[in-house]
């Protein structure tokens, strides 16, 4: 028994196909039940392997289906064509398989192109005295939205904290938390650096403290 028959090439074949019962039974109405079964199994073999039925493996199919060699030969003669190598195929099956793989390839290419486009769209190129850097757009928007102050720090240092903690996914919450912080700063020369602020925010989950919570925290020592 050949390895080919036991190891179907998944990249060539299909796992399913549309079965039109009316056409099948109309075409095979003159066959015996065993011959009808043989015909159906040969169709399945072609779809699963994505290849022709090899002429030197007809005995194998006969044993596998539990039918006679004559039944296999009859079905192949009546419903299949011979290719240039003398193997049996159906044009309809081959066309269906070709269309299936064409669609799969187009979907794969489209998915890769979409992912590549999304990857490009999610990043922004930033030019500074320290060179050209590529940062996530959400990070750039948040950093550029901060007020300018002496202790702000380098953008790249903050980006490492940002990326290591996947802050792009909660950029809105981070932005709100930072704005709330700067609203509370009366003198910008005492404002914390961007890196320190991100670390502080991580410690509290970037949750904005309400006035009531702030009052409760500040007076918690009073009994």
Secondary structure, DSSP 8 states (H G I E B T S, - for coil): --HHHHS--TTTS-S-----HHHHHHHTTTS-HHHHHHHHHHHHHHHHH-S-B-GGGHHHHHHHHTS-HHHHHHHHHHH-EE-TTS-EE-HHHHHHHHHHHHHHHHHHHHHHHHHHHHHHHTEEEEEETTEEEEEEHHHHHHHHTS---TT---HHHHHHHHHHTTGGGGHHHHHHHHHHHHHH-S-GGG---HHHHHHHHHHTTT----HHHHHHHHTTT--
